[in-house]
Each structure stands twice: as structure tokens, then as C-alpha cells.
Amino acid sequence: MSIFALLCSIFGCRAQGFVSVDAEEFAREIAKPGVQLVDVRTDAEYAEGHIADAVNIDVTASDFAEKISTLDKERTVALYCRSGRRSKRAAEQAVQMGYKVVELDGGILSWQGKIKK
């Protein structure tokens, strides 16, 4: 086993500072008590349908950092967008601000659960 593989098995692969998971694992993560679920798409995209209990904080908005900073740093933040591109950008910013982040790889397009409208 390589040192990288060993470290990943012990600490998880977080090369970018956050964990990017598939829809099945994301569903397990957001079911955990205290997880803060955030949809980082635009208000219009959020209104079209979102994962239940998600709050909307648009990563492209000028006040993204201000709004994300209102979240509890002691609790995990679970982020998603449409395809995974914006949520990865949001995750990088949130990690730099001191948050523990789990991100939905593939975004809501990969989500198998219910969508709330």
C-alpha cells in the first residue's frame, strides 16, 4: 500500500480540503444530526426544486462569504449545486473560512432522492 493510499484510508482523501461524495453517500451525510445543508445555486434554480431542508446561499452572489459565515463552524456543511462545479468552488471557499465540508459530486443532477419545489 502506498503512503498516499494509507493516509487516505486513515484521514479520507481531502486533497482539496473537503470531501466530494456520490449521491448515496451524500444522502447518508445529510441525514446525520446537525449537518447544515446548503444549495449554492441561484435563487431561480433553487425555486425550481431543491433537496428538502436546504438553505439557499448563491455562490455567485457578492455576499456569499458573508452569508456562509453565518453557519456554525462546529457543524459539517453539506454543499451542492446543479452539476458539482459551483459547489466545489463554494466548498473551497468554505474550507478556507474554517468549515468542515462535504460536497455532492455531480450536483443535484446526480441526486436520487426527493426534490422539494
Biopython code that builds the backbone (N, CA, C, O; Angstrom):
import numpy as np
from Bio.PDB.StructureBuilder import StructureBuilder

atoms = [
    (1, "MET", "N", (0.854, -1.180, 0.000)),
    (1, "MET", "CA", (0.000, 0.000, 0.000)),
    (1, "MET", "C", (0.897, 1.240, 0.000)),
    (1, "MET", "O", (1.861, 1.326, 0.760)),
    (2, "SER", "N", (0.562, 2.186, -0.858)),
    (2, "SER", "CA", (1.343, 3.419, -0.923)),
    (2, "SER", "C", (1.055, 4.288, 0.293)),
    (2, "SER", "O", (0.043, 4.114, 0.971)),
    (3, "ILE", "N", (1.942, 5.206, 0.551)),
    (3, "ILE", "CA", (1.742, 6.128, 1.663)),
    (3, "ILE", "C", (0.476, 6.947, 1.436)),
    (3, "ILE", "O", (-0.282, 7.188, 2.376)),
    (4, "PHE", "N", (0.239, 7.381, 0.183)),
    (4, "PHE", "CA", (-0.968, 8.147, -0.129)),
    (4, "PHE", "C", (-2.213, 7.334, 0.181)),
    (4, "PHE", "O", (-3.138, 7.842, 0.816)),
    (5, "ALA", "N", (-2.252, 6.084, -0.254)),
    (5, "ALA", "CA", (-3.411, 5.222, -0.003)),
    (5, "ALA", "C", (-3.614, 5.006, 1.489)),
    (5, "ALA", "O", (-4.745, 4.998, 1.974)),
    (6, "LEU", "N", (-2.512, 4.829, 2.215)),
    (6, "LEU", "CA", (-2.600, 4.648, 3.660)),
    (6, "LEU", "C", (-3.177, 5.899, 4.324)),
    (6, "LEU", "O", (-4.072, 5.805, 5.164)),
    (7, "LEU", "N", (-2.665, 7.060, 3.946)),
    (7, "LEU", "CA", (-3.177, 8.303, 4.519)),
    (7, "LEU", "C", (-4.641, 8.522, 4.172)),
    (7, "LEU", "O", (-5.419, 8.979, 5.009)),
    (8, "CYS", "N", (-5.021, 8.195, 2.937)),
    (8, "CYS", "CA", (-6.427, 8.331, 2.540)),
    (8, "CYS", "C", (-7.311, 7.410, 3.368)),
    (8, "CYS", "O", (-8.413, 7.791, 3.761)),
    (9, "SER", "N", (-6.830, 6.199, 3.634)),
    (9, "SER", "CA", (-7.640, 5.263, 4.409)),
    (9, "SER", "C", (-7.793, 5.730, 5.852)),
    (9, "SER", "O", (-8.810, 5.459, 6.491)),
    (10, "ILE", "N", (-6.791, 6.427, 6.365)),
    (10, "ILE", "CA", (-6.842, 6.904, 7.750)),
    (10, "ILE", "C", (-7.615, 8.212, 7.861)),
    (10, "ILE", "O", (-8.483, 8.356, 8.721)),
    (11, "PHE", "N", (-7.296, 9.159, 6.992)),
    (11, "PHE", "CA", (-7.856, 10.504, 7.114)),
    (11, "PHE", "C", (-8.916, 10.849, 6.079)),
    (11, "PHE", "O", (-9.563, 11.890, 6.194)),
    (12, "GLY", "N", (-9.109, 10.011, 5.081)),
    (12, "GLY", "CA", (-10.014, 10.341, 3.986)),
    (12, "GLY", "C", (-9.274, 11.183, 2.968)),
    (12, "GLY", "O", (-8.380, 11.947, 3.331)),
    (13, "CYS", "N", (-9.627, 11.057, 1.714)),
    (13, "CYS", "CA", (-8.953, 11.826, 0.656)),
    (13, "CYS", "C", (-9.547, 13.219, 0.605)),
    (13, "CYS", "O", (-10.647, 13.424, 0.092)),
    (14, "ARG", "N", (-8.819, 14.154, 1.133)),
    (14, "ARG", "CA", (-9.294, 15.531, 1.194)),
    (14, "ARG", "C", (-8.242, 16.452, 0.610)),
    (14, "ARG", "O", (-7.933, 17.499, 1.179)),
    (15, "ALA", "N", (-7.692, 16.056, -0.531)),
    (15, "ALA", "CA", (-6.609, 16.840, -1.132)),
    (15, "ALA", "C", (-7.010, 18.296, -1.307)),
    (15, "ALA", "O", (-6.184, 19.190, -1.126)),
    (16, "GLN", "N", (-8.264, 18.546, -1.654)),
    (16, "GLN", "CA", (-8.722, 19.904, -1.874)),
    (16, "GLN", "C", (-9.260, 20.538, -0.593)),
    (16, "GLN", "O", (-9.714, 21.682, -0.623)),
    (17, "GLY", "N", (-9.219, 19.823, 0.525)),
    (17, "GLY", "CA", (-9.679, 20.375, 1.793)),
    (17, "GLY", "C", (-11.107, 20.032, 2.140)),
    (17, "GLY", "O", (-11.566, 20.358, 3.235)),
    (18, "PHE", "N", (-11.823, 19.386, 1.243)),
    (18, "PHE", "CA", (-13.195, 18.960, 1.507)),
    (18, "PHE", "C", (-13.397, 17.571, 0.912)),
    (18, "PHE", "O", (-12.591, 17.101, 0.109)),
    (19, "VAL", "N", (-14.472, 16.930, 1.315)),
    (19, "VAL", "CA", (-14.777, 15.602, 0.803)),
    (19, "VAL", "C", (-15.866, 15.721, -0.254)),
    (19, "VAL", "O", (-16.918, 16.309, -0.005)),
    (20, "SER", "N", (-15.616, 15.167, -1.424)),
    (20, "SER", "CA", (-16.588, 15.140, -2.517)),
    (20, "SER", "C", (-17.109, 13.705, -2.601)),
    (20, "SER", "O", (-16.333, 12.768, -2.788)),
    (21, "VAL", "N", (-18.437, 13.537, -2.461)),
    (21, "VAL", "CA", (-19.025, 12.200, -2.387)),
    (21, "VAL", "C", (-20.135, 12.019, -3.417)),
    (21, "VAL", "O", (-20.674, 12.992, -3.943)),
    (22, "ASP", "N", (-20.470, 10.757, -3.698)),
    (22, "ASP", "CA", (-21.571, 10.473, -4.618)),
    (22, "ASP", "C", (-22.911, 10.696, -3.914)),
    (22, "ASP", "O", (-22.954, 10.957, -2.711)),
    (23, "ALA", "N", (-23.989, 10.591, -4.665)),
    (23, "ALA", "CA", (-25.325, 10.889, -4.145)),
    (23, "ALA", "C", (-25.717, 9.987, -2.978)),
    (23, "ALA", "O", (-26.341, 10.445, -2.022)),
    (24, "GLU", "N", (-25.358, 8.727, -3.051)),
    (24, "GLU", "CA", (-25.705, 7.791, -1.982)),
    (24, "GLU", "C", (-25.030, 8.188, -0.662)),
    (24, "GLU", "O", (-25.670, 8.206, 0.390)),
    (25, "GLU", "N", (-23.748, 8.501, -0.730)),
    (25, "GLU", "CA", (-23.019, 8.915, 0.470)),
    (25, "GLU", "C", (-23.502, 10.281, 0.949)),
    (25, "GLU", "O", (-23.585, 10.523, 2.153)),
    (26, "PHE", "N", (-23.820, 11.171, 0.018)),
    (26, "PHE", "CA", (-24.322, 12.495, 0.385)),
    (26, "PHE", "C", (-25.630, 12.358, 1.168)),
    (26, "PHE", "O", (-25.844, 13.063, 2.154)),
    (27, "ALA", "N", (-26.500, 11.451, 0.727)),
    (27, "ALA", "CA", (-27.762, 11.220, 1.436)),
    (27, "ALA", "C", (-27.499, 10.765, 2.873)),
    (27, "ALA", "O", (-28.190, 11.192, 3.798)),
    (28, "ARG", "N", (-26.506, 9.905, 3.055)),
    (28, "ARG", "CA", (-26.155, 9.465, 4.405)),
    (28, "ARG", "C", (-25.596, 10.630, 5.227)),
    (28, "ARG", "O", (-25.910, 10.769, 6.410)),
    (29, "GLU", "N", (-24.779, 11.454, 4.603)),
    (29, "GLU", "CA", (-24.183, 12.594, 5.309)),
    (29, "GLU", "C", (-25.239, 13.587, 5.776)),
    (29, "GLU", "O", (-25.206, 14.038, 6.921)),
    (30, "ILE", "N", (-26.177, 13.929, 4.895)),
    (30, "ILE", "CA", (-27.165, 14.954, 5.269)),
    (30, "ILE", "C", (-28.213, 14.416, 6.242)),
    (30, "ILE", "O", (-28.965, 15.192, 6.832)),
    (31, "ALA", "N", (-28.267, 13.105, 6.411)),
    (31, "ALA", "CA", (-29.179, 12.508, 7.377)),
    (31, "ALA", "C", (-28.611, 12.559, 8.797)),
    (31, "ALA", "O", (-29.336, 12.324, 9.764)),
    (32, "LYS", "N", (-27.334, 12.860, 8.924)),
    (32, "LYS", "CA", (-26.692, 12.932, 10.235)),
    (32, "LYS", "C", (-27.180, 14.169, 10.985)),
    (32, "LYS", "O", (-27.392, 15.220, 10.380)),
    (33, "PRO", "N", (-27.356, 14.048, 12.286)),
    (33, "PRO", "CA", (-27.809, 15.205, 13.078)),
    (33, "PRO", "C", (-26.818, 16.367, 12.988)),
    (33, "PRO", "O", (-25.603, 16.175, 13.047)),
    (34, "GLY", "N", (-27.358, 17.556, 12.846)),
    (34, "GLY", "CA", (-26.543, 18.761, 12.884)),
    (34, "GLY", "C", (-25.914, 19.201, 11.580)),
    (34, "GLY", "O", (-25.314, 20.274, 11.525)),
    (35, "VAL", "N", (-26.031, 18.405, 10.527)),
    (35, "VAL", "CA", (-25.431, 18.797, 9.246)),
    (35, "VAL", "C", (-26.214, 19.972, 8.663)),
    (35, "VAL", "O", (-27.445, 19.982, 8.672)),
    (36, "GLN", "N", (-25.480, 20.956, 8.159)),
    (36, "GLN", "CA", (-26.072, 22.149, 7.559)),
    (36, "GLN", "C", (-26.070, 21.970, 6.044)),
    (36, "GLN", "O", (-25.005, 21.961, 5.427)),
    (37, "LEU", "N", (-27.235, 21.830, 5.443)),
    (37, "LEU", "CA", (-27.369, 21.569, 4.011)),
    (37, "LEU", "C", (-27.550, 22.881, 3.259)),
    (37, "LEU", "O", (-28.453, 23.665, 3.554)),
    (38, "VAL", "N", (-26.663, 23.109, 2.269)),
    (38, "VAL", "CA", (-26.683, 24.377, 1.530)),
    (38, "VAL", "C", (-26.687, 24.129, 0.029)),
    (38, "VAL", "O", (-25.835, 23.419, -0.507)),
    (39, "ASP", "N", (-27.663, 24.731, -0.633)),
    (39, "ASP", "CA", (-27.767, 24.745, -2.086)),
    (39, "ASP", "C", (-27.107, 26.039, -2.542)),
    (39, "ASP", "O", (-27.557, 27.125, -2.175)),
    (40, "VAL", "N", (-26.046, 25.937, -3.336)),
    (40, "VAL", "CA", (-25.292, 27.139, -3.713)),
    (40, "VAL", "C", (-25.668, 27.672, -5.091)),
    (40, "VAL", "O", (-24.947, 28.494, -5.656)),
    (41, "ARG", "N", (-26.795, 27.209, -5.637)),
    (41, "ARG", "CA", (-27.258, 27.695, -6.934)),
    (41, "ARG", "C", (-27.949, 29.046, -6.778)),
    (41, "ARG", "O", (-28.075, 29.569, -5.671)),
    (42, "THR", "N", (-28.391, 29.596, -7.893)),
    (42, "THR", "CA", (-29.106, 30.872, -7.867)),
    (42, "THR", "C", (-30.482, 30.689, -7.234)),
    (42, "THR", "O", (-30.975, 29.569, -7.103)),
    (43, "ASP", "N", (-31.094, 31.806, -6.844)),
    (43, "ASP", "CA", (-32.439, 31.768, -6.269)),
    (43, "ASP", "C", (-33.432, 31.110, -7.230)),
    (43, "ASP", "O", (-34.285, 30.329, -6.809)),
    (44, "ALA", "N", (-33.316, 31.429, -8.517)),
    (44, "ALA", "CA", (-34.232, 30.877, -9.516)),
    (44, "ALA", "C", (-34.076, 29.356, -9.630)),
    (44, "ALA", "O", (-35.070, 28.635, -9.719)),
    (45, "GLU", "N", (-32.833, 28.873, -9.627)),
    (45, "GLU", "CA", (-32.598, 27.428, -9.694)),
    (45, "GLU", "C", (-33.141, 26.733, -8.450)),
    (45, "GLU", "O", (-33.756, 25.671, -8.540)),
    (46, "TYR", "N", (-32.911, 27.335, -7.303)),
    (46, "TYR", "CA", (-33.398, 26.797, -6.032)),
    (46, "TYR", "C", (-34.924, 26.679, -6.063)),
    (46, "TYR", "O", (-35.481, 25.669, -5.632)),
    (47, "ALA", "N", (-35.593, 27.709, -6.572)),
    (47, "ALA", "CA", (-37.060, 27.719, -6.636)),
    (47, "ALA", "C", (-37.611, 26.624, -7.548)),
    (47, "ALA", "O", (-38.733, 26.157, -7.351)),
    (48, "GLU", "N", (-36.826, 26.217, -8.542)),
    (48, "GLU", "CA", (-37.260, 25.151, -9.453)),
    (48, "GLU", "C", (-37.290, 23.790, -8.773)),
    (48, "GLU", "O", (-37.985, 22.884, -9.232)),
    (49, "GLY", "N", (-36.553, 23.640, -7.701)),
    (49, "GLY", "CA", (-36.517, 22.393, -6.953)),
    (49, "GLY", "C", (-35.197, 22.225, -6.241)),
    (49, "GLY", "O", (-34.136, 22.501, -6.800)),
    (50, "HIS", "N", (-35.269, 21.768, -4.992)),
    (50, "HIS", "CA", (-34.073, 21.614, -4.163)),
    (50, "HIS", "C", (-34.255, 20.442, -3.207)),
    (50, "HIS", "O", (-35.362, 19.930, -3.041)),
    (51, "ILE", "N", (-33.171, 20.028, -2.588)),
    (51, "ILE", "CA", (-33.241, 18.978, -1.587)),
    (51, "ILE", "C", (-33.902, 19.563, -0.342)),
    (51, "ILE", "O", (-33.576, 20.673, 0.079)),
    (52, "ALA", "N", (-34.832, 18.808, 0.241)),
    (52, "ALA", "CA", (-35.566, 19.287, 1.420)),
    (52, "ALA", "C", (-34.615, 19.740, 2.514)),
    (52, "ALA", "O", (-33.573, 19.127, 2.745)),
    (53, "ASP", "N", (-34.983, 20.806, 3.173)),
    (53, "ASP", "CA", (-34.253, 21.405, 4.295)),
    (53, "ASP", "C", (-32.981, 22.150, 3.893)),
    (53, "ASP", "O", (-32.241, 22.617, 4.759)),
    (54, "ALA", "N", (-32.718, 22.266, 2.595)),
    (54, "ALA", "CA", (-31.545, 23.023, 2.149)),
    (54, "ALA", "C", (-31.835, 24.515, 2.231)),
    (54, "ALA", "O", (-32.935, 24.967, 1.913)),
    (55, "VAL", "N", (-30.830, 25.270, 2.664)),
    (55, "VAL", "CA", (-30.911, 26.725, 2.595)),
    (55, "VAL", "C", (-30.180, 27.148, 1.331)),
    (55, "VAL", "O", (-29.254, 26.473, 0.883)),
    (56, "ASN", "N", (-30.597, 28.253, 0.770)),
    (56, "ASN", "CA", (-30.007, 28.731, -0.476)),
    (56, "ASN", "C", (-29.027, 29.863, -0.196)),
    (56, "ASN", "O", (-29.405, 30.915, 0.319)),
    (57, "ILE", "N", (-27.757, 29.630, -0.543)),
    (57, "ILE", "CA", (-26.727, 30.667, -0.463)),
    (57, "ILE", "C", (-25.983, 30.618, -1.798)),
    (57, "ILE", "O", (-25.137, 29.752, -2.019)),
    (58, "ASP", "N", (-26.304, 31.539, -2.661)),
    (58, "ASP", "CA", (-25.779, 31.583, -4.031)),
    (58, "ASP", "C", (-24.286, 31.894, -4.034)),
    (58, "ASP", "O", (-23.865, 32.968, -3.604)),
    (59, "VAL", "N", (-23.491, 30.945, -4.524)),
    (59, "VAL", "CA", (-22.039, 31.125, -4.549)),
    (59, "VAL", "C", (-21.605, 32.226, -5.511)),
    (59, "VAL", "O", (-20.506, 32.763, -5.374)),
    (60, "THR", "N", (-22.446, 32.570, -6.479)),
    (60, "THR", "CA", (-22.085, 33.622, -7.434)),
    (60, "THR", "C", (-22.469, 35.018, -6.942)),
    (60, "THR", "O", (-22.125, 36.014, -7.579)),
    (61, "ALA", "N", (-23.171, 35.098, -5.824)),
    (61, "ALA", "CA", (-23.594, 36.393, -5.284)),
    (61, "ALA", "C", (-22.434, 37.078, -4.564)),
    (61, "ALA", "O", (-21.553, 36.419, -4.011)),
    (62, "SER", "N", (-22.450, 38.389, -4.580)),
    (62, "SER", "CA", (-21.372, 39.159, -3.954)),
    (62, "SER", "C", (-21.326, 38.974, -2.436)),
    (62, "SER", "O", (-20.284, 39.196, -1.820)),
    (63, "ASP", "N", (-22.441, 38.571, -1.830)),
    (63, "ASP", "CA", (-22.479, 38.405, -0.377)),
    (63, "ASP", "C", (-22.352, 36.944, 0.059)),
    (63, "ASP", "O", (-22.716, 36.601, 1.184)),
    (64, "PHE", "N", (-21.838, 36.082, -0.824)),
    (64, "PHE", "CA", (-21.708, 34.654, -0.481)),
    (64, "PHE", "C", (-20.900, 34.460, 0.798)),
    (64, "PHE", "O", (-21.354, 33.769, 1.710)),
    (65, "ALA", "N", (-19.724, 35.051, 0.882)),
    (65, "ALA", "CA", (-18.858, 34.868, 2.056)),
    (65, "ALA", "C", (-19.549, 35.341, 3.327)),
    (65, "ALA", "O", (-19.449, 34.698, 4.372)),
    (66, "GLU", "N", (-20.245, 36.455, 3.234)),
    (66, "GLU", "CA", (-20.962, 36.992, 4.391)),
    (66, "GLU", "C", (-22.053, 36.018, 4.849)),
    (66, "GLU", "O", (-22.196, 35.754, 6.043)),
    (67, "LYS", "N", (-22.811, 35.494, 3.900)),
    (67, "LYS", "CA", (-23.900, 34.583, 4.257)),
    (67, "LYS", "C", (-23.387, 33.230, 4.753)),
    (67, "LYS", "O", (-23.924, 32.678, 5.713)),
    (68, "ILE", "N", (-22.362, 32.700, 4.109)),
    (68, "ILE", "CA", (-21.842, 31.397, 4.535)),
    (68, "ILE", "C", (-21.232, 31.508, 5.928)),
    (68, "ILE", "O", (-21.226, 30.535, 6.682)),
    (69, "SER", "N", (-20.719, 32.685, 6.275)),
    (69, "SER", "CA", (-20.096, 32.880, 7.586)),
    (69, "SER", "C", (-21.100, 32.837, 8.734)),
    (69, "SER", "O", (-20.699, 32.791, 9.897)),
    (70, "THR", "N", (-22.387, 32.853, 8.432)),
    (70, "THR", "CA", (-23.400, 32.760, 9.485)),
    (70, "THR", "C", (-23.617, 31.311, 9.931)),
    (70, "THR", "O", (-24.290, 31.068, 10.932)),
    (71, "LEU", "N", (-23.052, 30.347, 9.194)),
    (71, "LEU", "CA", (-23.204, 28.939, 9.564)),
    (71, "LEU", "C", (-22.298, 28.596, 10.743)),
    (71, "LEU", "O", (-21.304, 29.275, 10.999)),
    (72, "ASP", "N", (-22.653, 27.551, 11.441)),
    (72, "ASP", "CA", (-21.917, 27.089, 12.615)),
    (72, "ASP", "C", (-20.676, 26.307, 12.186)),
    (72, "ASP", "O", (-20.793, 25.280, 11.518)),
    (73, "LYS", "N", (-19.500, 26.780, 12.561)),
    (73, "LYS", "CA", (-18.257, 26.115, 12.179)),
    (73, "LYS", "C", (-18.027, 24.805, 12.932)),
    (73, "LYS", "O", (-17.141, 24.029, 12.574)),
    (74, "GLU", "N", (-18.806, 24.564, 13.947)),
    (74, "GLU", "CA", (-18.686, 23.317, 14.707)),
    (74, "GLU", "C", (-19.457, 22.177, 14.040)),
    (74, "GLU", "O", (-19.306, 21.017, 14.424)),
    (75, "ARG", "N", (-20.280, 22.505, 13.045)),
    (75, "ARG", "CA", (-21.107, 21.501, 12.367)),
    (75, "ARG", "C", (-20.692, 21.392, 10.899)),
    (75, "ARG", "O", (-20.282, 22.376, 10.283)),
    (76, "THR", "N", (-20.803, 20.188, 10.354)),
    (76, "THR", "CA", (-20.467, 19.943, 8.952)),
    (76, "THR", "C", (-21.407, 20.715, 8.041)),
    (76, "THR", "O", (-22.598, 20.846, 8.321)),
    (77, "VAL", "N", (-20.854, 21.224, 6.946)),
    (77, "VAL", "CA", (-21.637, 21.895, 5.909)),
    (77, "VAL", "C", (-21.658, 20.974, 4.693)),
    (77, "VAL", "O", (-20.608, 20.559, 4.203)),
    (78, "ALA", "N", (-22.854, 20.660, 4.210)),
    (78, "ALA", "CA", (-23.027, 19.830, 3.018)),
    (78, "ALA", "C", (-23.491, 20.742, 1.891)),
    (78, "ALA", "O", (-24.534, 21.389, 1.995)),
    (79, "LEU", "N", (-22.713, 20.790, 0.815)),
    (79, "LEU", "CA", (-22.977, 21.711, -0.292)),
    (79, "LEU", "C", (-23.311, 20.966, -1.574)),
    (79, "LEU", "O", (-22.780, 19.889, -1.843)),
    (80, "TYR", "N", (-24.203, 21.563, -2.362)),
    (80, "TYR", "CA", (-24.460, 21.046, -3.706)),
    (80, "TYR", "C", (-24.894, 22.181, -4.622)),
    (80, "TYR", "O", (-25.340, 23.235, -4.169)),
    (81, "CYS", "N", (-24.751, 21.939, -5.920)),
    (81, "CYS", "CA", (-25.218, 22.873, -6.944)),
    (81, "CYS", "C", (-25.914, 22.048, -8.026)),
    (81, "CYS", "O", (-26.489, 21.003, -7.723)),
    (82, "ARG", "N", (-25.874, 22.488, -9.248)),
    (82, "ARG", "CA", (-26.521, 21.753, -10.334)),
    (82, "ARG", "C", (-25.693, 20.546, -10.769)),
    (82, "ARG", "O", (-26.205, 19.429, -10.839)),
    (83, "SER", "N", (-24.405, 20.775, -11.064)),
    (83, "SER", "CA", (-23.577, 19.696, -11.616)),
    (83, "SER", "C", (-22.330, 19.381, -10.793)),
    (83, "SER", "O", (-21.648, 18.393, -11.063)),
    (84, "GLY", "N", (-22.029, 20.193, -9.808)),
    (84, "GLY", "CA", (-20.861, 19.972, -8.971)),
    (84, "GLY", "C", (-19.757, 20.993, -9.141)),
    (84, "GLY", "O", (-18.858, 21.068, -8.303)),
    (85, "ARG", "N", (-19.799, 21.764, -10.179)),
    (85, "ARG", "CA", (-18.737, 22.749, -10.428)),
    (85, "ARG", "C", (-18.785, 23.904, -9.420)),
    (85, "ARG", "O", (-17.775, 24.212, -8.786)),
    (86, "ARG", "N", (-19.929, 24.532, -9.272)),
    (86, "ARG", "CA", (-20.046, 25.663, -8.338)),
    (86, "ARG", "C", (-19.916, 25.221, -6.881)),
    (86, "ARG", "O", (-19.364, 25.951, -6.057)),
    (87, "SER", "N", (-20.420, 24.034, -6.565)),
    (87, "SER", "CA", (-20.324, 23.580, -5.173)),
    (87, "SER", "C", (-18.875, 23.282, -4.786)),
    (87, "SER", "O", (-18.498, 23.448, -3.626)),
    (88, "LYS", "N", (-18.074, 22.851, -5.735)),
    (88, "LYS", "CA", (-16.652, 22.646, -5.442)),
    (88, "LYS", "C", (-15.980, 23.994, -5.168)),
    (88, "LYS", "O", (-15.148, 24.104, -4.267)),
    (89, "ARG", "N", (-16.337, 25.000, -5.936)),
    (89, "ARG", "CA", (-15.798, 26.357, -5.707)),
    (89, "ARG", "C", (-16.251, 26.880, -4.340)),
    (89, "ARG", "O", (-15.462, 27.458, -3.593)),
    (90, "ALA", "N", (-17.535, 26.668, -4.025)),
    (90, "ALA", "CA", (-18.066, 27.098, -2.724)),
    (90, "ALA", "C", (-17.387, 26.332, -1.591)),
    (90, "ALA", "O", (-17.084, 26.905, -0.545)),
    (91, "ALA", "N", (-17.151, 25.042, -1.800)),
    (91, "ALA", "CA", (-16.505, 24.215, -0.779)),
    (91, "ALA", "C", (-15.095, 24.720, -0.492)),
    (91, "ALA", "O", (-14.684, 24.794, 0.666)),
    (92, "GLU", "N", (-14.364, 25.063, -1.529)),
    (92, "GLU", "CA", (-13.008, 25.594, -1.342)),
    (92, "GLU", "C", (-13.040, 26.866, -0.494)),
    (92, "GLU", "O", (-12.217, 27.042, 0.405)),
    (93, "GLN", "N", (-13.994, 27.748, -0.788)),
    (93, "GLN", "CA", (-14.109, 28.995, -0.029)),
    (93, "GLN", "C", (-14.485, 28.714, 1.425)),
    (93, "GLN", "O", (-13.921, 29.307, 2.345)),
    (94, "ALA", "N", (-15.441, 27.804, 1.627)),
    (94, "ALA", "CA", (-15.892, 27.487, 2.984)),
    (94, "ALA", "C", (-14.769, 26.844, 3.803)),
    (94, "ALA", "O", (-14.618, 27.142, 4.988)),
    (95, "VAL", "N", (-13.993, 25.974, 3.183)),
    (95, "VAL", "CA", (-12.859, 25.349, 3.878)),
    (95, "VAL", "C", (-11.849, 26.415, 4.294)),
    (95, "VAL", "O", (-11.319, 26.365, 5.404)),
    (96, "GLN", "N", (-11.580, 27.375, 3.415)),
    (96, "GLN", "CA", (-10.651, 28.463, 3.751)),
    (96, "GLN", "C", (-11.159, 29.296, 4.924)),
    (96, "GLN", "O", (-10.376, 29.920, 5.641)),
    (97, "MET", "N", (-12.468, 29.298, 5.109)),
    (97, "MET", "CA", (-13.075, 30.051, 6.212)),
    (97, "MET", "C", (-13.148, 29.220, 7.495)),
    (97, "MET", "O", (-13.583, 29.716, 8.533)),
    (98, "GLY", "N", (-12.723, 27.959, 7.422)),
    (98, "GLY", "CA", (-12.678, 27.132, 8.623)),
    (98, "GLY", "C", (-13.792, 26.120, 8.785)),
    (98, "GLY", "O", (-13.967, 25.567, 9.871)),
    (99, "TYR", "N", (-14.550, 25.865, 7.727)),
    (99, "TYR", "CA", (-15.647, 24.909, 7.802)),
    (99, "TYR", "C", (-15.218, 23.510, 7.375)),
    (99, "TYR", "O", (-14.337, 23.352, 6.530)),
    (100, "LYS", "N", (-15.846, 22.500, 7.965)),
    (100, "LYS", "CA", (-15.703, 21.115, 7.517)),
    (100, "LYS", "C", (-16.800, 20.918, 6.468)),
    (100, "LYS", "O", (-17.976, 21.140, 6.753)),
    (101, "VAL", "N", (-16.415, 20.498, 5.245)),
    (101, "VAL", "CA", (-17.354, 20.471, 4.128)),
    (101, "VAL", "C", (-17.414, 19.104, 3.449)),
    (101, "VAL", "O", (-16.401, 18.440, 3.229)),
    (102, "VAL", "N", (-18.650, 18.718, 3.129)),
    (102, "VAL", "CA", (-18.924, 17.564, 2.281)),
    (102, "VAL", "C", (-19.658, 18.113, 1.062)),
    (102, "VAL", "O", (-20.600, 18.893, 1.201)),
    (103, "GLU", "N", (-19.229, 17.707, -0.126)),
    (103, "GLU", "CA", (-19.797, 18.250, -1.371)),
    (103, "GLU", "C", (-20.362, 17.116, -2.224)),
    (103, "GLU", "O", (-19.767, 16.042, -2.321)),
    (104, "LEU", "N", (-21.519, 17.367, -2.842)),
    (104, "LEU", "CA", (-22.176, 16.383, -3.702)),
    (104, "LEU", "C", (-21.548, 16.406, -5.084)),
    (104, "LEU", "O", (-21.786, 17.324, -5.869)),
    (105, "ASP", "N", (-20.748, 15.397, -5.378)),
    (105, "ASP", "CA", (-20.113, 15.279, -6.685)),
    (105, "ASP", "C", (-21.198, 14.994, -7.726)),
    (105, "ASP", "O", (-21.992, 14.068, -7.564)),
    (106, "GLY", "N", (-21.226, 15.776, -8.769)),
    (106, "GLY", "CA", (-22.263, 15.616, -9.790)),
    (106, "GLY", "C", (-23.487, 16.477, -9.545)),
    (106, "GLY", "O", (-24.388, 16.524, -10.383)),
    (107, "GLY", "N", (-23.532, 17.155, -8.412)),
    (107, "GLY", "CA", (-24.615, 18.079, -8.111)),
    (107, "GLY", "C", (-25.982, 17.431, -8.037)),
    (107, "GLY", "O", (-26.112, 16.210, -7.956)),
    (108, "ILE", "N", (-26.995, 18.277, -8.067)),
    (108, "ILE", "CA", (-28.372, 17.795, -7.944)),
    (108, "ILE", "C", (-28.762, 16.915, -9.134)),
    (108, "ILE", "O", (-29.708, 16.132, -9.048)),
    (109, "LEU", "N", (-28.036, 17.044, -10.232)),
    (109, "LEU", "CA", (-28.298, 16.173, -11.384)),
    (109, "LEU", "C", (-28.034, 14.706, -11.044)),
    (109, "LEU", "O", (-28.611, 13.812, -11.662)),
    (110, "SER", "N", (-27.166, 14.458, -10.067)),
    (110, "SER", "CA", (-26.855, 13.089, -9.667)),
    (110, "SER", "C", (-27.719, 12.614, -8.492)),
    (110, "SER", "O", (-27.670, 11.442, -8.118)),
    (111, "TRP", "N", (-28.495, 13.508, -7.924)),
    (111, "TRP", "CA", (-29.291, 13.221, -6.734)),
    (111, "TRP", "C", (-30.411, 12.226, -7.059)),
    (111, "TRP", "O", (-31.136, 12.393, -8.040)),
    (112, "GLN", "N", (-30.543, 11.193, -6.226)),
    (112, "GLN", "CA", (-31.567, 10.167, -6.433)),
    (112, "GLN", "C", (-32.763, 10.336, -5.500)),
    (112, "GLN", "O", (-33.779, 9.662, -5.671)),
    (113, "GLY", "N", (-32.654, 11.214, -4.534)),
    (113, "GLY", "CA", (-33.721, 11.411, -3.558)),
    (113, "GLY", "C", (-34.798, 12.370, -4.049)),
    (113, "GLY", "O", (-34.807, 12.794, -5.204)),
    (114, "LYS", "N", (-35.694, 12.692, -3.144)),
    (114, "LYS", "CA", (-36.805, 13.586, -3.470)),
    (114, "LYS", "C", (-36.314, 15.009, -3.648)),
    (114, "LYS", "O", (-35.317, 15.430, -3.062)),
    (115, "ILE", "N", (-37.047, 15.732, -4.475)),
    (115, "ILE", "CA", (-36.794, 17.148, -4.733)),
    (115, "ILE", "C", (-38.020, 17.923, -4.254)),
    (115, "ILE", "O", (-39.153, 17.572, -4.582)),
    (116, "LYS", "N", (-37.786, 18.969, -3.484)),
    (116, "LYS", "CA", (-38.859, 19.811, -2.982)),
    (116, "LYS", "C", (-38.995, 21.032, -3.872)),
    (116, "LYS", "O", (-37.999, 21.663, -4.225)),
    (117, "LYS", "N", (-40.221, 21.364, -4.233)),
    (117, "LYS", "CA", (-40.457, 22.548, -5.074)),
    (117, "LYS", "C", (-41.244, 23.582, -4.317)),
    (117, "LYS", "O", (-41.542, 24.648, -4.856)),
]
sb = StructureBuilder()
sb.init_structure("model")
sb.init_model(0)
sb.init_chain("A")
sb.init_seg("    ")
for serial, (resi, resn, name, xyz) in enumerate(atoms, 1):
    if name == "N":
        sb.init_residue(resn, " ", resi, " ")
    sb.init_atom(name, np.array(xyz, "f"), 0.0, 1.0, " ", f" {name:<3s}", serial, name[0])
structure = sb.get_structure()
